Amino acid sequence: MKARVHVMLKNGVLDPQGEAVRHALGSLGFDGVEGVRQGKVIELDLAETDADKARANVTEMCEKLLANTVIESYSVEIA
Amino acid sequence: MKARVHVMLKNGVLDPQGEAVRHALGSLGFDGVEGVRQGKVIELDLAETDADKARANVTEMCEKLLANTVIESYSVEIA
């Protein structure tokens, strides 16, 4: 079973990486880019075959390791 | 209009970051994690209101800046 986790900085947390990308896009002549946020995506290959158990498991992974929940939010997709 | 870009290392390209995450998950007692790939997600806020134009625009951004197409693949979602 595959899981995909998105980890993004929470709104209001400064995102210098996204800001740098926005700046670089402007320099390259891409107008109309009003904001950029950059985050991580983590794709997991799981032995688990039950979707609910997999989701619970991955959520625990996020809480413990994958996301810094003080400044980051995460979302879990199971496929 | 919002766009979301996923940039992942191509299959066959070594992903040490993903490997490190897999290892760390194992150390934390999460069994059954067979593979981890880590990539980037970039969320763009665009002034463009036409979905097709936005997609073309973002694809060009990927080719020029956001992805290293030698080793990375990307996908664009327009929402």
N, CA and C atoms of all chains as a GROMACS GRO file, in nm:
protein
  474
    1MET      N    1   0.084  -0.119   0.000
    1MET     CA    2   0.000   0.000   0.000
    1MET      C    3   0.088   0.124   0.000
    2LYS      N    4   0.045   0.223  -0.079
    2LYS     CA    5   0.127   0.344  -0.088
    2LYS      C    6   0.062   0.459  -0.011
    3ALA      N    7   0.144   0.539   0.050
    3ALA     CA    8   0.095   0.658   0.120
    3ALA      C    9   0.178   0.777   0.076
    4ARG      N   10   0.110   0.890   0.071
    4ARG     CA   11   0.180   1.012   0.035
    4ARG      C   12   0.152   1.116   0.143
    5VAL      N   13   0.257   1.176   0.193
    5VAL     CA   14   0.244   1.276   0.299
    5VAL      C   15   0.292   1.410   0.246
    6HIS      N   16   0.211   1.512   0.267
    6HIS     CA   17   0.254   1.648   0.236
    6HIS      C   18   0.285   1.719   0.366
    7VAL      N   19   0.400   1.781   0.373
    7VAL     CA   20   0.436   1.860   0.491
    7VAL      C   21   0.462   2.002   0.445
    8MET      N   22   0.380   2.095   0.493
    8MET     CA   23   0.396   2.236   0.455
    8MET      C   24   0.414   2.318   0.581
    9LEU      N   25   0.487   2.428   0.568
    9LEU     CA   26   0.493   2.524   0.678
    9LEU      C   27   0.353   2.580   0.701
   10LYS      N   28   0.317   2.600   0.827
   10LYS     CA   29   0.186   2.656   0.859
   10LYS      C   30   0.176   2.798   0.805
   11ASN      N   31   0.054   2.840   0.779
   11ASN     CA   32   0.034   2.978   0.737
   11ASN      C   33   0.084   3.071   0.847
   12GLY      N   34   0.150   3.175   0.806
   12GLY     CA   35   0.202   3.270   0.903
   12GLY      C   36   0.347   3.243   0.939
   13VAL      N   37   0.394   3.122   0.910
   13VAL     CA   38   0.535   3.093   0.933
   13VAL      C   39   0.612   3.136   0.808
   14LEU      N   40   0.714   3.214   0.829
   14LEU     CA   41   0.793   3.265   0.718
   14LEU      C   42   0.855   3.149   0.640
   15ASP      N   43   0.846   3.156   0.507
   15ASP     CA   44   0.897   3.049   0.421
   15ASP      C   45   1.005   3.107   0.328
   16PRO      N   46   1.128   3.116   0.375
   16PRO     CA   47   1.234   3.179   0.295
   16PRO      C   48   1.262   3.104   0.166
   17GLN      N   49   1.246   2.972   0.169
   17GLN     CA   50   1.269   2.893   0.049
   17GLN      C   51   1.168   2.930  -0.060
   18GLY      N   52   1.042   2.938  -0.019
   18GLY     CA   53   0.937   2.978  -0.114
   18GLY      C   54   0.961   3.120  -0.165
   19GLU      N   55   1.002   3.206  -0.076
   19GLU     CA   56   1.030   3.346  -0.113
   19GLU      C   57   1.141   3.352  -0.217
   20ALA      N   58   1.244   3.268  -0.196
   20ALA     CA   59   1.357   3.263  -0.290
   20ALA      C   60   1.310   3.217  -0.428
   21VAL      N   61   1.222   3.117  -0.429
   21VAL     CA   62   1.169   3.067  -0.556
   21VAL      C   63   1.088   3.176  -0.626
   22ARG      N   64   1.005   3.246  -0.549
   22ARG     CA   65   0.923   3.353  -0.606
   22ARG      C   66   1.012   3.459  -0.671
   23HIS      N   67   1.116   3.493  -0.600
   23HIS     CA   68   1.211   3.593  -0.649
   23HIS      C   69   1.278   3.546  -0.778
   24ALA      N   70   1.322   3.421  -0.777
   24ALA     CA   71   1.392   3.366  -0.893
   24ALA      C   72   1.297   3.360  -1.014
   25LEU      N   73   1.172   3.324  -0.990
   25LEU     CA   74   1.075   3.320  -1.101
   25LEU      C   75   1.056   3.459  -1.160
   26GLY      N   76   1.049   3.559  -1.072
   26GLY     CA   77   1.039   3.697  -1.118
   26GLY      C   78   1.158   3.736  -1.204
   27SER      N   79   1.277   3.698  -1.160
   27SER     CA   80   1.399   3.730  -1.236
   27SER      C   81   1.400   3.665  -1.372
   28LEU      N   82   1.337   3.547  -1.381
   28LEU     CA   83   1.332   3.475  -1.509
   28LEU      C   84   1.222   3.528  -1.600
   29GLY      N   85   1.148   3.627  -1.552
   29GLY     CA   86   1.047   3.688  -1.637
   29GLY      C   87   0.907   3.632  -1.620
   30PHE      N   88   0.887   3.548  -1.521
   30PHE     CA   89   0.751   3.498  -1.496
   30PHE      C   90   0.678   3.600  -1.409
   31ASP      N   91   0.586   3.670  -1.471
   31ASP     CA   92   0.509   3.768  -1.396
   31ASP      C   93   0.385   3.700  -1.337
   32GLY      N   94   0.323   3.768  -1.247
   32GLY     CA   95   0.194   3.718  -1.197
   32GLY      C   96   0.205   3.604  -1.100
   33VAL      N   97   0.325   3.583  -1.044
   33VAL     CA   98   0.338   3.484  -0.937
   33VAL      C   99   0.324   3.558  -0.805
   34GLU      N  100   0.211   3.537  -0.739
   34GLU     CA  101   0.180   3.620  -0.623
   34GLU      C  102   0.232   3.563  -0.492
   35GLY      N  103   0.252   3.434  -0.492
   35GLY     CA  104   0.305   3.374  -0.370
   35GLY      C  105   0.353   3.234  -0.399
   36VAL      N  106   0.455   3.193  -0.325
   36VAL     CA  107   0.508   3.058  -0.339
   36VAL      C  108   0.533   3.001  -0.200
   37ARG      N  109   0.487   2.879  -0.178
   37ARG     CA  110   0.520   2.809  -0.055
   37ARG      C  111   0.585   2.677  -0.094
   38GLN      N  112   0.691   2.644  -0.029
   38GLN     CA  113   0.754   2.517  -0.062
   38GLN      C  114   0.748   2.422   0.056
   39GLY      N  115   0.716   2.300   0.027
   39GLY     CA  116   0.708   2.198   0.132
   39GLY      C  117   0.770   2.068   0.087
   40LYS      N  118   0.747   1.966   0.168
   40LYS     CA  119   0.803   1.835   0.137
   40LYS      C  120   0.691   1.739   0.101
   41VAL      N  121   0.722   1.645   0.016
   41VAL     CA  122   0.631   1.534  -0.008
   41VAL      C  123   0.709   1.405   0.016
   42ILE      N  124   0.648   1.316   0.090
   42ILE     CA  125   0.715   1.191   0.126
   42ILE      C  126   0.626   1.076   0.081
   43GLU      N  127   0.678   0.991  -0.005
   43GLU     CA  128   0.602   0.876  -0.053
   43GLU      C  129   0.651   0.752   0.018
   44LEU      N  130   0.558   0.681   0.078
   44LEU     CA  131   0.593   0.563   0.158
   44LEU      C  132   0.534   0.439   0.094
   45ASP      N  133   0.612   0.334   0.090
   45ASP     CA  134   0.568   0.202   0.046
   45ASP      C  135   0.546   0.119   0.171
   46LEU      N  136   0.423   0.081   0.198
   46LEU     CA  137   0.395   0.013   0.323
   46LEU      C  138   0.356  -0.132   0.300
   47ALA      N  139   0.396  -0.218   0.394
   47ALA     CA  140   0.358  -0.359   0.387
   47ALA      C  141   0.210  -0.373   0.425
   48GLU      N  142   0.162  -0.284   0.510
   48GLU     CA  143   0.022  -0.285   0.558
   48GLU      C  144  -0.076  -0.285   0.440
   49THR      N  145  -0.182  -0.366   0.450
   49THR     CA  146  -0.279  -0.372   0.340
   49THR      C  147  -0.414  -0.310   0.379
   50ASP      N  148  -0.434  -0.282   0.507
   50ASP     CA  149  -0.559  -0.221   0.552
   50ASP      C  150  -0.545  -0.068   0.550
   51ALA      N  151  -0.632  -0.002   0.476
   51ALA     CA  152  -0.617   0.143   0.454
   51ALA      C  153  -0.628   0.221   0.585
   52ASP      N  154  -0.722   0.184   0.671
   52ASP     CA  155  -0.740   0.258   0.796
   52ASP      C  156  -0.619   0.244   0.887
   53LYS      N  157  -0.568   0.121   0.895
   53LYS     CA  158  -0.449   0.099   0.979
   53LYS      C  159  -0.330   0.174   0.922
   54ALA      N  160  -0.318   0.171   0.788
   54ALA     CA  161  -0.208   0.241   0.724
   54ALA      C  162  -0.215   0.390   0.754
   55ARG      N  163  -0.336   0.446   0.746
   55ARG     CA  164  -0.351   0.589   0.772
   55ARG      C  165  -0.312   0.623   0.916
   56ALA      N  166  -0.358   0.540   1.010
   56ALA     CA  167  -0.326   0.564   1.152
   56ALA      C  168  -0.176   0.558   1.173
   57ASN      N  169  -0.114   0.460   1.109
   57ASN     CA  170   0.029   0.440   1.120
   57ASN      C  171   0.107   0.560   1.065
   58VAL      N  172   0.067   0.604   0.948
   58VAL     CA  173   0.139   0.713   0.884
   58VAL      C  174   0.118   0.843   0.963
   59THR      N  175  -0.002   0.861   1.017
   59THR     CA  176  -0.028   0.979   1.099
   59THR      C  177   0.067   0.981   1.220
   60GLU      N  178   0.086   0.864   1.279
   60GLU     CA  179   0.180   0.855   1.393
   60GLU      C  180   0.323   0.888   1.348
   61MET      N  181   0.360   0.840   1.228
   61MET     CA  182   0.494   0.872   1.175
   61MET      C  183   0.511   1.023   1.160
   62CYS      N  184   0.404   1.088   1.112
   62CYS     CA  185   0.411   1.233   1.095
   62CYS      C  186   0.432   1.303   1.228
   63GLU      N  187   0.354   1.260   1.328
   63GLU     CA  188   0.362   1.324   1.459
   63GLU      C  189   0.500   1.305   1.520
   64LYS      N  190   0.557   1.187   1.498
   64LYS     CA  191   0.683   1.153   1.566
   64LYS      C  192   0.806   1.196   1.489
   65LEU      N  193   0.799   1.195   1.356
   65LEU     CA  194   0.922   1.218   1.280
   65LEU      C  195   0.908   1.310   1.161
   66LEU      N  196   0.804   1.287   1.080
   66LEU     CA  197   0.806   1.349   0.948
   66LEU      C  198   0.777   1.499   0.950
   67ALA      N  199   0.695   1.543   1.044
   67ALA     CA  200   0.661   1.685   1.050
   67ALA      C  201   0.700   1.744   1.185
   68ASN      N  202   0.740   1.867   1.183
   68ASN     CA  203   0.760   1.942   1.306
   68ASN      C  204   0.630   2.018   1.330
   69THR      N  205   0.545   1.961   1.416
   69THR     CA  206   0.407   2.011   1.425
   69THR      C  207   0.397   2.150   1.490
   70VAL      N  208   0.508   2.200   1.542
   70VAL     CA  209   0.506   2.336   1.594
   70VAL      C  210   0.489   2.436   1.479
   71ILE      N  211   0.560   2.410   1.370
   71ILE     CA  212   0.557   2.505   1.258
   71ILE      C  213   0.506   2.445   1.128
   72GLU      N  214   0.486   2.314   1.125
   72GLU     CA  215   0.444   2.250   1.000
   72GLU      C  216   0.310   2.179   1.016
   73SER      N  217   0.234   2.178   0.909
   73SER     CA  218   0.112   2.098   0.905
   73SER      C  219   0.133   1.986   0.803
   74TYR      N  220   0.060   1.879   0.821
   74TYR     CA  221   0.077   1.767   0.728
   74TYR      C  222  -0.057   1.713   0.684
   75SER      N  223  -0.059   1.647   0.570
   75SER     CA  224  -0.178   1.576   0.527
   75SER      C  225  -0.135   1.440   0.472
   76VAL      N  226  -0.220   1.342   0.493
   76VAL     CA  227  -0.188   1.204   0.456
   76VAL      C  228  -0.288   1.157   0.351
   77GLU      N  229  -0.235   1.103   0.242
   77GLU     CA  230  -0.320   1.038   0.140
   77GLU      C  231  -0.279   0.892   0.132
   78ILE      N  232  -0.378   0.806   0.134
   78ILE     CA  233  -0.350   0.663   0.118
   78ILE      C  234  -0.401   0.619  -0.020
   79ALA      N  235  -0.317   0.548  -0.095
   79ALA     CA  236  -0.360   0.506  -0.230
   79ALA      C  237  -0.333   0.357  -0.248
   80MET      N  238  -0.554   3.194  -0.916
   80MET     CA  239  -0.551   3.051  -0.947
   80MET      C  240  -0.433   2.986  -0.876
   81LYS      N  241  -0.458   2.867  -0.821
   81LYS     CA  242  -0.350   2.801  -0.746
   81LYS      C  243  -0.295   2.684  -0.826
   82ALA      N  244  -0.167   2.662  -0.816
   82ALA     CA  245  -0.104   2.548  -0.881
   82ALA      C  246  -0.017   2.477  -0.780
   83ARG      N  247  -0.010   2.347  -0.796
   83ARG     CA  248   0.075   2.268  -0.707
   83ARG      C  249   0.166   2.182  -0.793
   84VAL      N  250   0.293   2.190  -0.764
   84VAL     CA  251   0.392   2.114  -0.840
   84VAL      C  252   0.459   2.013  -0.749
   85HIS      N  253   0.464   1.889  -0.794
   85HIS     CA  254   0.541   1.786  -0.723
   85HIS      C  255   0.669   1.760  -0.800
   86VAL      N  256   0.779   1.763  -0.730
   86VAL     CA  257   0.908   1.731  -0.792
   86VAL      C  258   0.966   1.612  -0.716
   87MET      N  259   0.985   1.502  -0.787
   87MET     CA  260   1.040   1.382  -0.724
   87MET      C  261   1.165   1.339  -0.802
   88LEU      N  262   1.257   1.276  -0.733
   88LEU     CA  263   1.369   1.214  -0.802
   88LEU      C  264   1.315   1.103  -0.891
   89LYS      N  265   1.372   1.089  -1.011
   89LYS     CA  266   1.328   0.982  -1.100
   89LYS      C  267   1.358   0.846  -1.039
   90ASN      N  268   1.281   0.747  -1.082
   90ASN     CA  269   1.310   0.611  -1.038
   90ASN      C  270   1.450   0.573  -1.082
   91GLY      N  271   1.522   0.507  -0.995
   91GLY     CA  272   1.658   0.465  -1.028
   91GLY      C  273   1.762   0.564  -0.979
   92VAL      N  274   1.718   0.686  -0.948
   92VAL     CA  275   1.812   0.784  -0.891
   92VAL      C  276   1.814   0.763  -0.740
   93LEU      N  277   1.932   0.748  -0.685
   93LEU     CA  278   1.946   0.724  -0.542
   93LEU      C  279   1.887   0.840  -0.463
   94ASP      N  280   1.809   0.807  -0.359
   94ASP     CA  281   1.744   0.910  -0.279
   94ASP      C  282   1.791   0.896  -0.134
   95PRO      N  283   1.906   0.955  -0.100
   95PRO     CA  284   1.961   0.937   0.035
   95PRO      C  285   1.871   0.995   0.144
   96GLN      N  286   1.799   1.101   0.110
   96GLN     CA  287   1.708   1.163   0.208
   96GLN      C  288   1.596   1.064   0.245
   97GLY      N  289   1.539   1.005   0.141
   97GLY     CA  290   1.434   0.904   0.164
   97GLY      C  291   1.487   0.786   0.241
   98GLU      N  292   1.608   0.745   0.207
   98GLU     CA  293   1.672   0.631   0.275
   98GLU      C  294   1.690   0.663   0.423
   99ALA      N  295   1.731   0.787   0.452
   99ALA     CA  296   1.751   0.829   0.591
   99ALA      C  297   1.619   0.825   0.668
  100VAL      N  298   1.512   0.869   0.602
  100VAL     CA  299   1.380   0.867   0.666
  100VAL      C  300   1.338   0.723   0.694
  101ARG      N  301   1.360   0.635   0.597
  101ARG     CA  302   1.322   0.494   0.614
  101ARG      C  303   1.396   0.435   0.734
  102HIS      N  304   1.523   0.466   0.741
  102HIS     CA  305   1.607   0.417   0.850
  102HIS      C  306   1.555   0.469   0.985
  103ALA      N  307   1.526   0.598   0.988
  103ALA     CA  308   1.480   0.660   1.114
  103ALA      C  309   1.346   0.601   1.157
  104LEU      N  310   1.258   0.576   1.058
  104LEU     CA  311   1.128   0.516   1.092
  104LEU      C  312   1.148   0.377   1.152
  105GLY      N  313   1.242   0.302   1.093
  105GLY     CA  314   1.274   0.170   1.147
  105GLY      C  315   1.324   0.179   1.291
  106SER      N  316   1.411   0.276   1.318
  106SER     CA  317   1.466   0.292   1.454
  106SER      C  318   1.356   0.328   1.554
  107LEU      N  319   1.254   0.397   1.505
  107LEU     CA  320   1.144   0.437   1.594
  107LEU      C  321   1.043   0.324   1.614
  108GLY      N  322   1.067   0.210   1.550
  108GLY     CA  323   0.979   0.095   1.571
  108GLY      C  324   0.868   0.081   1.468
  109PHE      N  325   0.872   0.160   1.362
  109PHE     CA  326   0.772   0.145   1.256
  109PHE      C  327   0.820   0.036   1.160
  110ASP      N  328   0.757  -0.080   1.171
  110ASP     CA  329   0.793  -0.189   1.081
  110ASP      C  330   0.711  -0.180   0.954
  111GLY      N  331   0.753  -0.252   0.854
  111GLY     CA  332   0.672  -0.263   0.733
  111GLY      C  333   0.680  -0.142   0.642
  112VAL      N  334   0.783  -0.060   0.662
  112VAL     CA  335   0.806   0.049   0.567
  112VAL      C  336   0.907   0.000   0.465
  113GLU      N  337   0.860  -0.025   0.345
  113GLU     CA  338   0.945  -0.092   0.247
  113GLU      C  339   1.025   0.005   0.160
  114GLY      N  340   0.978   0.125   0.152
  114GLY     CA  341   1.052   0.221   0.072
  114GLY      C  342   1.002   0.362   0.101
  115VAL      N  343   1.092   0.457   0.093
  115VAL     CA  344   1.056   0.597   0.114
  115VAL      C  345   1.124   0.680   0.006
  116ARG      N  346   1.049   0.766  -0.057
  116ARG     CA  347   1.107   0.863  -0.151
  116ARG      C  348   1.064   1.000  -0.103
  117GLN      N  349   1.158   1.092  -0.100
  117GLN     CA  350   1.120   1.226  -0.057
  117GLN      C  351   1.137   1.324  -0.172
  118GLY      N  352   1.041   1.410  -0.187
  118GLY     CA  353   1.048   1.510  -0.292
  118GLY      C  354   1.003   1.646  -0.241
  119LYS      N  355   0.983   1.736  -0.335
  119LYS     CA  356   0.941   1.871  -0.300
  119LYS      C  357   0.800   1.895  -0.350
  120VAL      N  358   0.728   1.977  -0.278
  120VAL     CA  359   0.601   2.026  -0.329
  120VAL      C  360   0.605   2.178  -0.326
  121ILE      N  361   0.564   2.238  -0.435
  121ILE     CA  362   0.570   2.384  -0.446
  121ILE      C  363   0.431   2.434  -0.479
  122GLU      N  364   0.376   2.518  -0.394
  122GLU     CA  365   0.243   2.573  -0.417
  122GLU      C  366   0.257   2.717  -0.467
  123LEU      N  367   0.195   2.742  -0.580
  123LEU     CA  368   0.207   2.873  -0.644
  123LEU      C  369   0.072   2.942  -0.646
  124ASP      N  370   0.073   3.069  -0.616
  124ASP     CA  371  -0.044   3.156  -0.628
  124ASP      C  372  -0.027   3.238  -0.754
  125LEU      N  373  -0.112   3.215  -0.852
  125LEU     CA  374  -0.094   3.282  -0.980
  125LEU      C  375  -0.202   3.385  -1.007
  126ALA      N  376  -0.164   3.493  -1.074
  126ALA     CA  377  -0.261   3.595  -1.114
  126ALA      C  378  -0.344   3.544  -1.232
  127GLU      N  379  -0.286   3.457  -1.313
  127GLU     CA  380  -0.353   3.399  -1.430
  127GLU      C  381  -0.485   3.333  -1.391
  128THR      N  382  -0.589   3.355  -1.474
  128THR     CA  383  -0.719   3.295  -1.442
  128THR      C  384  -0.758   3.184  -1.538
  129ASP      N  385  -0.684   3.170  -1.649
  129ASP     CA  386  -0.714   3.065  -1.746
  129ASP      C  387  -0.633   2.939  -1.711
  130ALA      N  388  -0.703   2.827  -1.690
  130ALA     CA  389  -0.636   2.706  -1.640
  130ALA      C  390  -0.531   2.655  -1.738
  131ASP      N  391  -0.563   2.657  -1.867
  131ASP     CA  392  -0.468   2.604  -1.966
  131ASP      C  393  -0.342   2.688  -1.973
  132LYS      N  394  -0.362   2.819  -1.971
  132LYS     CA  395  -0.246   2.909  -1.975
  132LYS      C  396  -0.163   2.891  -1.848
  133ALA      N  397  -0.232   2.879  -1.735
  133ALA     CA  398  -0.161   2.862  -1.608
  133ALA      C  399  -0.078   2.734  -1.613
  134ARG      N  400  -0.137   2.627  -1.665
  134ARG     CA  401  -0.065   2.500  -1.671
  134ARG      C  402   0.061   2.512  -1.760
  135ALA      N  403   0.043   2.578  -1.876
  135ALA     CA  404   0.156   2.595  -1.967
  135ALA      C  405   0.267   2.676  -1.900
  136ASN      N  406   0.224   2.780  -1.831
  136ASN     CA  407   0.316   2.867  -1.761
  136ASN      C  408   0.395   2.792  -1.653
  137VAL      N  409   0.323   2.716  -1.574
  137VAL     CA  410   0.387   2.644  -1.463
  137VAL      C  411   0.479   2.535  -1.517
  138THR      N  412   0.438   2.471  -1.627
  138THR     CA  413   0.525   2.370  -1.688
  138THR      C  414   0.657   2.432  -1.731
  139GLU      N  415   0.648   2.554  -1.786
  139GLU     CA  416   0.771   2.622  -1.827
  139GLU      C  417   0.857   2.655  -1.704
  140MET      N  418   0.791   2.697  -1.594
  140MET     CA  419   0.866   2.724  -1.470
  140MET      C  420   0.940   2.599  -1.423
  141CYS      N  421   0.873   2.484  -1.435
  141CYS     CA  422   0.937   2.358  -1.393
  141CYS      C  423   1.059   2.330  -1.477
  142GLU      N  424   1.044   2.345  -1.609
  142GLU     CA  425   1.155   2.315  -1.700
  142GLU      C  426   1.273   2.408  -1.674
  143LYS      N  427   1.241   2.534  -1.642
  143LYS     CA  428   1.347   2.632  -1.631
  143LYS      C  429   1.408   2.642  -1.493
  144LEU      N  430   1.327   2.620  -1.390
  144LEU     CA  431   1.377   2.646  -1.255
  144LEU      C  432   1.343   2.539  -1.152
  145LEU      N  433   1.218   2.497  -1.150
  145LEU     CA  434   1.173   2.422  -1.032
  145LEU      C  435   1.227   2.280  -1.026
  146ALA      N  436   1.244   2.218  -1.142
  146ALA     CA  437   1.293   2.080  -1.142
  146ALA      C  438   1.424   2.071  -1.219
  147ASN      N  439   1.509   1.982  -1.175
  147ASN     CA  440   1.629   1.947  -1.251
  147ASN      C  441   1.590   1.824  -1.333
  148THR      N  442   1.554   1.846  -1.459
  148THR     CA  443   1.490   1.738  -1.536
  148THR      C  444   1.586   1.624  -1.571
  149VAL      N  445   1.714   1.643  -1.543
  149VAL     CA  446   1.807   1.531  -1.564
  149VAL      C  447   1.778   1.419  -1.464
  150ILE      N  448   1.751   1.458  -1.341
  150ILE     CA  449   1.733   1.355  -1.237
  150ILE      C  450   1.596   1.361  -1.171
  151GLU      N  451   1.517   1.465  -1.202
  151GLU     CA  452   1.389   1.480  -1.133
  151GLU      C  453   1.273   1.481  -1.233
  152SER      N  454   1.162   1.426  -1.190
  152SER     CA  455   1.040   1.438  -1.270
  152SER      C  456   0.943   1.528  -1.195
  153TYR      N  457   0.851   1.589  -1.267
  153TYR     CA  458   0.757   1.678  -1.200
  153TYR      C  459   0.616   1.654  -1.251
  154SER      N  460   0.520   1.692  -1.170
  154SER     CA  461   0.381   1.690  -1.215
  154SER      C  462   0.314   1.819  -1.168
  155VAL      N  463   0.222   1.868  -1.249
  155VAL     CA  464   0.157   1.997  -1.224
  155VAL      C  465   0.008   1.974  -1.203
  156GLU      N  466  -0.044   2.026  -1.093
  156GLU     CA  467  -0.190   2.025  -1.071
  156GLU      C  468  -0.237   2.168  -1.066
  157ILE      N  469  -0.344   2.198  -1.137
  157ILE     CA  470  -0.402   2.332  -1.132
  157ILE      C  471  -0.535   2.322  -1.057
  158ALA      N  472  -0.555   2.410  -0.962
  158ALA     CA  473  -0.679   2.403  -0.884
  158ALA      C  474  -0.745   2.540  -0.877
   0.00000   0.00000   0.00000
